[in-house]
Amino acid sequence: MMQLQKFGTWELVSFPTDRKVIGCKWLCSLKTHANGSIARYKSRLVSKGYAREAGADYRDTFSLVVKSTTIRTLLTLAVTKQWKLHQMDFNNTFLNGDLIEDVFMEQPLGFVQHDAAGRPLVIIGSNEEVVQKLINKMRSMFSLKDLAELSYFLGIEFQRSSRSIHLTERKYIHNLLAKTQMIGANAYASPMAVNVPLFARIVSHSLILTCIVAL
């Protein structure tokens, strides 16, 4: 909350009488290491966007999500050119952009003032001096945690040798198997043999949809 106020995420104003005020809530989650142990506790303050009115509170929507092809392209460059892969983490990340519209949101629950008032990051570069200058510059602007050599990023484990980078989603697959209660299932080659007997099992539709999206 102190960081939100420090970076001027919002401006505290009097309650408007001619506009609809949007609520907000805290989202809490756990960030884990590749082995499943807890790395840190995370929280995010979000507005209840479903209460916003198109044309009045916003015009366009945009979600900044990195594509896996972009990550693989940069990793290929790092391997072929023998670049270092340096990993850092923002202690506080603010996904709010500069808004053109005036959006009125209630104050966060538990932090009401009556008077006015970690995403991960991977750095790749051919020049270590320039990379270090960039890191120092970001440290002067944000609170950062140095994670050294890239090893675990966006649910993907990285194992690097002198000639290649091996990517694995072992933890992601393990969590999916646990969710579907198939940890003890036997592995089988694909495509499946035609003479394998199949048995019906009652599975919820939401679980089926979860598996389809995950795959």
C-alpha positions in Angstrom: 0.0 0.0 0.0 2.9 2.3 0.7 4.3 1.6 -2.7 1.0 2.4 -4.4 0.9 5.7 -2.7 4.6 6.4 -3.3 4.3 6.0 -7.1 1.1 8.1 -7.3 -1.1 5.2 -8.6 -4.2 7.4 -7.9 -5.2 10.8 -6.7 -7.5 10.9 -3.7 -10.6 13.2 -4.3 -14.0 13.9 -2.8 -16.8 11.4 -3.5 -18.4 12.4 -6.9 -22.1 12.8 -7.0 -22.6 12.7 -10.7 -20.5 9.6 -11.5 -20.6 5.9 -10.6 -17.8 4.8 -8.2 -16.2 1.4 -9.0 -15.3 -0.9 -6.2 -12.0 -2.7 -5.7 -10.6 -5.9 -4.1 -7.4 -7.6 -3.1 -6.2 -10.7 -5.0 -3.8 -12.9 -3.0 -1.7 -15.7 -4.4 1.5 -17.6 -3.9 4.6 -17.5 -6.0 6.5 -20.8 -5.9 9.9 -22.1 -6.9 10.4 -24.9 -9.5 10.3 -27.5 -6.7 6.9 -26.3 -5.5 8.2 -24.5 -2.3 6.8 -21.1 -1.5 9.0 -18.2 -2.8 6.8 -15.3 -1.7 3.3 -14.2 -0.8 1.8 -11.8 -3.4 -1.2 -9.5 -3.4 -2.7 -7.2 -6.1 -5.2 -4.4 -5.8 -7.6 -4.5 -8.8 -10.7 -2.5 -9.7 -14.0 -4.3 -10.3 -13.8 -3.7 -14.1 -17.1 -5.5 -14.7 -18.8 -2.5 -13.1 -17.3 0.0 -15.6 -19.4 1.4 -18.4 -18.0 1.3 -22.0 -17.6 4.8 -23.5 -17.8 6.5 -20.1 -15.2 4.8 -18.0 -13.1 3.3 -20.8 -12.9 2.9 -24.6 -10.2 0.3 -25.3 -9.0 -2.8 -23.4 -5.5 -4.2 -23.6 -3.6 -7.0 -21.9 0.2 -7.0 -22.0 1.1 -10.7 -22.2 4.4 -12.0 -23.6 4.2 -14.7 -26.3 6.1 -17.9 -25.9 7.5 -17.5 -29.5 9.1 -14.2 -28.4 10.7 -15.9 -25.4 12.1 -18.8 -27.6 13.4 -16.3 -30.1 15.3 -14.4 -27.5 16.6 -17.6 -25.9 17.8 -18.8 -29.4 19.8 -15.5 -29.8 21.3 -15.9 -26.3 22.5 -19.4 -27.1 23.9 -18.7 -30.6 25.6 -15.5 -29.5 26.6 -16.7 -26.1 24.8 -13.9 -24.3 24.2 -14.0 -20.6 20.6 -14.4 -19.2 20.1 -12.3 -16.1 16.9 -12.7 -14.1 15.4 -10.1 -11.8 12.1 -9.6 -10.0 10.1 -6.5 -9.2 9.2 -6.3 -5.5 6.2 -4.1 -6.5 4.7 -4.1 -10.0 2.1 -1.6 -11.1 0.1 -2.5 -14.2 -1.8 0.7 -14.3 -1.3 2.9 -17.3 -1.9 6.6 -18.0 -5.6 7.0 -18.2 -7.3 9.6 -20.5 -10.7 9.0 -18.8 -11.5 9.9 -15.3 -12.2 6.7 -13.4 -13.5 6.8 -9.8 -12.6 3.9 -7.6 -13.4 3.3 -3.9 -10.4 3.3 -1.5 -9.0 -0.2 -0.7 -10.7 -2.0 2.2 -8.7 -1.5 5.4 -6.7 1.5 4.1 -9.3 4.3 4.0 -8.0 7.8 4.3 -10.4 10.5 5.2 -8.2 13.3 3.9 -7.0 13.8 0.4 -3.7 12.6 -0.3 6.8 -8.8 -8.2 6.7 -9.4 -12.0 9.6 -11.3 -13.1 12.0 -9.8 -15.6 14.6 -11.3 -17.9 17.5 -9.2 -19.3 19.4 -10.4 -22.3 22.2 -8.4 -23.9 25.5 -8.7 -25.7 27.3 -6.0 -23.6 27.5 -6.7 -19.9 28.4 -3.1 -19.1 25.3 -1.8 -20.8 23.2 -4.5 -19.1 24.5 -3.5 -15.7 23.8 0.2 -16.4 20.2 -0.8 -17.3 19.9 -2.7 -14.0 21.3 0.2 -12.0 18.9 2.6 -13.7 15.9 0.4 -12.9 17.1 0.0 -9.3 17.0 3.8 -8.9 13.3 3.8 -10.0 11.9 0.5 -8.6 12.5 -1.9 -5.8 14.1 -5.0 -7.5 15.3 -8.4 -6.4 18.4 -9.9 -8.2 17.8 -13.5 -9.0 21.1 -14.0 -10.9 21.2 -16.5 -13.8 17.9 -17.4 -15.4 16.5 -20.7 -13.9 12.7 -20.4 -13.5 10.5 -18.0 -15.4 6.7 -17.9 -16.0 6.3 -21.5 -15.0 9.2 -22.8 -17.2 12.4 -24.3 -15.9 15.6 -23.4 -17.7 18.7 -25.6 -17.8 21.6 -24.1 -19.8 24.7 -25.7 -21.2 27.4 -24.2 -23.4 25.5 -25.1 -26.5 21.8 -25.1 -25.7 19.0 -24.2 -23.3 16.6 -27.0 -22.2 13.1 -25.8 -21.3 10.7 -27.9 -19.2 7.3 -27.4 -17.7 7.6 -30.3 -15.3 5.9 -28.4 -12.4 3.1 -27.2 -14.6 2.4 -30.8 -15.8 2.7 -32.1 -12.2 0.1 -29.6 -11.0 -2.3 -30.5 -13.9 -2.0 -34.2 -13.1 -2.7 -33.5 -9.4 -5.7 -31.5 -10.3 -7.1 -34.3 -12.5 -6.2 -37.0 -9.9 -3.8 -38.7 -12.4 -0.5 -38.6 -10.5 -0.4 -42.4 -10.4 -1.4 -42.9 -14.0 0.9 -45.1 -16.2 2.6 -43.4 -19.1 1.7 -44.6 -22.6 3.1 -43.8 -26.0 1.1 -41.6 -28.4 -0.8 -42.4 -30.5 -2.6 -44.8 -28.2 -3.0 -48.4 -29.2 -6.4 -49.3 -30.6 -6.9 -52.3 -28.3 -6.6 -50.5 -25.0 -9.8 -50.8 -23.0 -11.3 -47.6 -21.8 -13.4 -47.1 -18.7 -15.9 -44.3 -18.1 -15.3 -42.0 -15.1 -17.6 -39.2 -14.0 -15.7 -35.9 -14.4 -17.1 -32.4 -14.0 -17.5 -30.3 -17.1 -15.4 -27.5 -15.5 -12.5 -29.9 -14.9 -12.7 -31.0 -18.6 -12.7 -27.4 -19.8 -9.7 -26.7 -17.5 -7.7 -29.6 -19.0 -8.6 -28.5 -22.6 -7.5 -24.9 -21.9 -4.3 -26.1 -20.1 -3.3 -28.3 -23.0 
